Amino acid sequence: MQAASSAWQAHTQRVAQNIRRRVLDYVIRNNGGYLSQACSGAEILATLYTRIMNLGPSRAPMIPAPFPGVPSAHNPNFFNGALYNGAPEPHRDRFFFSPAHYALVLYATLIEVGRMSPEGLELFNQDGSTVEMIGAEHSPGIETTTGSLGQCLSQAGGVALARKLKGETGRVWVMLSDGEFQEGQTWEAFAALAFHKLDNVGVYVDVNGFQCDGKMDTVMQIEPLHARLESFGAAVYEAEGHDMEQLAALATLAHASKPLVVLARTDPAHGIEILRARAPKYHYVRFQDETERAQYRDWLEEMNVIDTS
């Protein structure tokens, strides 16, 4: 039993490390990208995909197809990015990805768990591609367009309510960023989840404490987040967000008649220490000059050496 436990943790840790490495490589080659989101969110996504969620095999092409046009009754070619998470079968889970600016991190995750080809990442942010910088409902792994943040949980809650009414046993998992608690719709969604007793919903929050304008508590304070969520009717637990065993264990706790919320306290420079020089402006990396890009390239090479040693 101990050996099996160690095996999944080692595999999931490798997935998380490779997510960070893949995102860092992209940012270096393209002089830009959302890098701190990979630092803070890698273990959350790796644990969701390898340990927590009950997803079916991907039903999408390994290399994502071009944008098929907006969905409509007159567009038979439209497809949904949730196909990368398998078919929406009654006993299977469904995943709703809210922080659309984390899309590069999600695509890297899909690659590391074998749901998308590495070549697909070369389509990132290209004209006509579904592998968008800010993911939408046609982007790999994304079921719904989530607006400018704060809208996904409401949509996921509607799906969860429908699934409960239909007697489906699959759960609805949601990933949020902490900045979304500055949006009123997020709180309205939690009120609705509690009112309808939607205990088939599990929410993992990347609480890294930073947003585009700097530290969260200097822009708009959201704490005490734990107590506030409990007052809205959620079953709330806290985890060290880079501890995969904690993240996985909390998904199994009973939370009858309440949505489950895991506040994963994370570090926006975890695993890429060189990023700390940019604090508190972690949100997006654009290199100041070739000297800085070379420093990040050296860091990537060091990560590669450590991994093969």
HUNORFEN-V767588 format. One record per residue. N is the residue number from 1. RES is the residue in three letters. PHI is phi in whole degrees, 0 to 359 (NA if undefined). PSI is psi in whole degrees, -180 to 180 (* if undefined). D_LAST is the distance of its C-alpha to the last C-alpha in Angstrom with 2 decimals. Layout:
N|RES|PHI|PSI|D_LAST / N|RES|PHI|PSI|D_LAST
This chain:
1|MET|NA|-44|27.62 / 2|GLN|297|-39|24.85 / 3|ALA|296|-40|22.35 / 4|ALA|296|-41|23.63 / 5|SER|298|-45|23.34 / 6|SER|295|-35|19.71 / 7|ALA|295|-46|19.00 / 8|TRP|292|-36|20.68 / 9|GLN|293|-41|19.11 / 10|ALA|296|-42|15.53 / 11|HIS|296|-46|16.74 / 12|THR|293|-38|18.63 / 13|GLN|297|-40|15.93 / 14|ARG|296|-41|13.77 / 15|VAL|301|-47|17.04 / 16|ALA|298|-44|17.67 / 17|GLN|298|-40|14.41 / 18|ASN|288|-30|15.04 / 19|ILE|300|-50|18.64 / 20|ARG|299|-44|17.92 / 21|ARG|295|-41|15.65 / 22|ARG|293|-42|18.35 / 23|VAL|293|-42|21.14 / 24|LEU|299|-43|19.70 / 25|ASP|300|-43|19.31 / 26|TYR|296|-45|22.90 / 27|VAL|299|-41|24.25 / 28|ILE|295|-48|22.93 / 29|ARG|292|-28|24.35 / 30|ASN|248|7|27.60 / 31|ASN|52|48|28.19 / 32|GLY|163|149|28.85 / 33|GLY|159|167|28.09 / 34|TYR|274|98|27.96 / 35|LEU|262|-41|24.59 / 36|SER|298|-28|25.35 / 37|GLN|294|-30|26.44 / 38|ALA|288|-37|22.93 / 39|CYS|297|-46|21.73 / 40|SER|278|-34|24.52 / 41|GLY|261|-5|25.06 / 42|ALA|299|-46|21.77 / 43|GLU|292|-35|21.78 / 44|ILE|298|-52|25.52 / 45|LEU|293|-41|25.41 / 46|ALA|299|-41|22.46 / 47|THR|289|-41|24.36 / 48|LEU|303|-48|27.64 / 49|TYR|283|-32|26.53 / 50|THR|261|-18|24.47 / 51|ARG|230|-34|26.44 / 52|ILE|263|-53|29.73 / 53|MET|281|141|31.61 / 54|ASN|261|82|33.47 / 55|LEU|258|150|33.32 / 56|GLY|278|175|34.44 / 57|PRO|298|150|32.71 / 58|SER|300|142|32.76 / 59|ARG|246|17|36.04 / 60|ALA|248|159|35.12 / 61|PRO|295|145|34.00 / 62|MET|297|-35|30.28 / 63|ILE|258|114|31.18 / 64|PRO|303|140|33.54 / 65|ALA|286|159|37.14 / 66|PRO|295|166|39.04 / 67|PHE|301|124|41.15 / 68|PRO|269|4|44.12 / 69|GLY|97|164|46.53 / 70|VAL|293|152|47.55 / 71|PRO|293|137|48.35 / 72|SER|193|166|52.00 / 73|ALA|295|-17|54.37 / 74|HIS|256|12|54.81 / 75|ASN|237|85|51.15 / 76|PRO|290|-11|50.16 / 77|ASN|270|-6|46.87 / 78|PHE|294|143|45.41 / 79|PHE|222|161|42.34 / 80|ASN|250|140|40.50 / 81|GLY|295|-16|36.79 / 82|ALA|293|-12|36.80 / 83|LEU|302|-27|36.75 / 84|TYR|291|-16|32.95 / 85|ASN|259|11|33.29 / 86|GLY|95|179|35.55 / 87|ALA|284|148|39.28 / 88|PRO|281|64|41.26 / 89|GLU|281|151|42.28 / 90|PRO|304|-34|44.22 / 91|HIS|268|-6|41.71 / 92|ARG|267|155|38.63 / 93|ASP|280|161|37.28 / 94|ARG|234|146|37.55 / 95|PHE|240|129|35.32 / 96|PHE|243|122|36.75 / 97|PHE|254|109|34.53 / 98|SER|274|-47|36.46 / 99|PRO|282|86|34.58 / 100|ALA|298|-22|34.93 / 101|HIS|285|-10|33.26 / 102|TYR|278|10|29.95 / 103|ALA|305|-41|30.32 / 104|LEU|302|-37|27.26 / 105|VAL|291|-40|25.16 / 106|LEU|295|-43|27.10 / 107|TYR|298|-42|26.64 / 108|ALA|299|-37|22.85 / 109|THR|296|-46|23.18 / 110|LEU|302|-38|25.43 / 111|ILE|295|-46|22.97 / 112|GLU|292|-25|20.10 / 113|VAL|259|11|22.59 / 114|GLY|80|21|24.02 / 115|ARG|259|-9|27.33 / 116|MET|213|149|27.11 / 117|SER|279|146|25.76 / 118|PRO|304|-31|23.35 / 119|GLU|297|-24|26.27 / 120|GLY|297|-29|28.37 / 121|LEU|290|-21|26.64 / 122|GLU|290|-14|28.01 / 123|LEU|272|-3|31.40 / 124|PHE|302|127|30.70 / 125|ASN|63|24|33.72 / 126|GLN|267|148|35.44 / 127|ASP|303|132|39.22 / 128|GLY|82|0|40.31 / 129|SER|267|150|36.95 / 130|THR|274|-10|36.58 / 131|VAL|275|72|33.02 / 132|GLU|276|154|34.64 / 133|MET|296|-43|33.33 / 134|ILE|251|103|35.55 / 135|GLY|298|146|35.45 / 136|ALA|232|-175|38.76 / 137|GLU|293|-14|40.09 / 138|HIS|261|-3|39.23 / 139|SER|278|147|35.58 / 140|PRO|307|126|32.83 / 141|GLY|84|-1|32.54 / 142|ILE|246|126|35.48 / 143|GLU|270|-35|38.79 / 144|THR|223|147|41.03 / 145|THR|289|131|41.44 / 146|THR|253|12|41.14 / 147|GLY|71|-152|43.15 / 148|SER|267|33|42.28 / 149|LEU|93|148|40.63 / 150|GLY|95|-6|42.41 / 151|GLN|259|-17|43.94 / 152|CYS|293|-41|41.40 / 153|LEU|298|-36|42.11 / 154|SER|298|-43|45.78 / 155|GLN|293|-43|45.06 / 156|ALA|297|-38|42.70 / 157|GLY|296|-39|45.40 / 158|GLY|297|-42|47.98 / 159|VAL|295|-42|45.91 / 160|ALA|297|-40|45.27 / 161|LEU|296|-44|49.01 / 162|ALA|298|-40|49.87 / 163|ARG|295|-40|47.45 / 164|LYS|294|-43|48.98 / 165|LEU|296|-31|52.49 / 166|LYS|275|-6|51.60 / 167|GLY|79|20|50.18 / 168|GLU|285|144|46.67 / 169|THR|263|-14|44.06 / 170|GLY|293|149|40.98 / 171|ARG|264|165|39.69 / 172|VAL|245|117|39.26 / 173|TRP|254|142|36.06 / 174|VAL|227|138|35.99 / 175|MET|249|127|33.40 / 176|LEU|242|159|35.03 / 177|SER|257|155|34.10 / 178|ASP|293|-26|35.82 / 179|GLY|299|-20|37.82 / 180|GLU|288|-12|39.77 / 181|PHE|277|2|41.56 / 182|GLN|269|0|43.44 / 183|GLU|256|129|45.06 / 184|GLY|298|-31|48.20 / 185|GLN|294|-30|47.62 / 186|THR|299|-44|44.56 / 187|TRP|290|-37|46.83 / 188|GLU|298|-39|49.55 / 189|ALA|296|-43|47.10 / 190|PHE|296|-37|46.12 / 191|ALA|299|-40|49.83 / 192|ALA|290|-40|50.43 / 193|LEU|302|-45|47.55 / 194|ALA|292|-42|49.02 / 195|PHE|300|-41|52.58 / 196|HIS|272|5|51.82 / 197|LYS|55|48|49.75 / 198|LEU|274|78|46.80 / 199|ASP|278|7|44.48 / 200|ASN|268|10|42.75 / 201|VAL|252|132|40.94 / 202|GLY|234|128|37.57 / 203|VAL|241|124|36.43 / 204|TYR|252|126|33.01 / 205|VAL|248|126|33.29 / 206|ASP|277|98|30.56 / 207|VAL|263|83|32.07 / 208|ASN|261|-5|30.12 / 209|GLY|80|7|33.27 / 210|PHE|227|156|33.35 / 211|GLN|215|-171|35.22 / 212|CYS|298|-28|36.20 / 213|ASP|262|8|38.53 / 214|GLY|121|-149|36.30 / 215|LYS|292|140|36.20 / 216|MET|303|-44|37.95 / 217|ASP|285|-4|40.22 / 218|THR|260|-11|41.61 / 219|VAL|260|-55|42.53 / 220|MET|200|117|43.85 / 221|GLN|291|131|43.10 / 222|ILE|249|-12|42.22 / 223|GLU|281|154|41.75 / 224|PRO|279|104|42.61 / 225|LEU|297|-42|40.98 / 226|HIS|302|-52|40.75 / 227|ALA|294|-38|44.45 / 228|ARG|295|-42|45.57 / 229|LEU|294|-39|43.91 / 230|GLU|298|-38|45.44 / 231|SER|292|-20|48.79 / 232|PHE|269|5|48.41 / 233|GLY|96|14|48.06 / 234|ALA|266|154|44.33 / 235|ALA|270|113|42.38 / 236|VAL|245|134|39.73 / 237|TYR|227|153|36.56 / 238|GLU|246|146|33.88 / 239|ALA|221|151|30.14 / 240|GLU|287|113|27.16 / 241|GLY|292|-5|26.04 / 242|HIS|251|7|22.29 / 243|ASP|259|101|22.87 / 244|MET|294|-32|22.86 / 245|GLU|295|-43|24.67 / 246|GLN|297|-47|27.45 / 247|LEU|302|-43|27.72 / 248|ALA|288|-40|28.10 / 249|ALA|296|-38|30.46 / 250|LEU|292|-24|32.87 / 251|ALA|292|-18|33.46 / 252|THR|264|-4|35.14 / 253|LEU|287|144|37.63 / 254|ALA|290|141|41.29 / 255|HIS|209|57|43.02 / 256|ALA|305|131|46.35 / 257|SER|68|10|48.38 / 258|LYS|226|147|45.90 / 259|PRO|290|146|42.99 / 260|LEU|269|134|39.62 / 261|VAL|233|127|37.80 / 262|VAL|248|114|34.33 / 263|LEU|272|102|33.82 / 264|ALA|269|104|30.07 / 265|ARG|283|116|29.72 / 266|THR|234|173|26.79 / 267|ASP|243|122|25.33 / 268|PRO|288|-1|25.73 / 269|ALA|235|16|22.79 / 270|HIS|300|124|20.34 / 271|GLY|86|-14|16.74 / 272|ILE|226|74|18.09 / 273|GLU|299|-28|19.62 / 274|ILE|300|-22|20.99 / 275|LEU|293|-21|23.43 / 276|ARG|298|-24|25.30 / 277|ALA|296|-18|27.12 / 278|ARG|269|-6|29.10 / 279|ALA|304|141|30.48 / 280|PRO|267|11|32.85 / 281|LYS|266|77|32.87 / 282|TYR|271|-17|29.72 / 283|HIS|305|-47|31.42 / 284|TYR|218|137|30.68 / 285|VAL|259|123|28.60 / 286|ARG|227|118|30.39 / 287|PHE|293|140|29.08 / 288|GLN|289|-33|31.72 / 289|ASP|196|179|30.90 / 290|GLU|291|-25|28.42 / 291|THR|296|-46|27.14 / 292|GLU|294|-41|26.07 / 293|ARG|299|-39|24.55 / 294|ALA|296|-36|22.48 / 295|GLN|296|-41|21.22 / 296|TYR|290|-34|20.06 / 297|ARG|295|-40|18.50 / 298|ASP|298|-39|16.47 / 299|TRP|296|-42|15.40 / 300|LEU|298|-43|14.37 / 301|GLU|297|-37|12.31 / 302|GLU|294|-40|10.53 / 303|MET|299|-41|10.08 / 304|ASN|294|-39|8.69 / 305|VAL|293|-45|6.08 / 306|ILE|299|-39|5.24 / 307|ASP|292|-32|5.69 / 308|THR|265|-5|3.82 / 309|SER|277|*|0.00
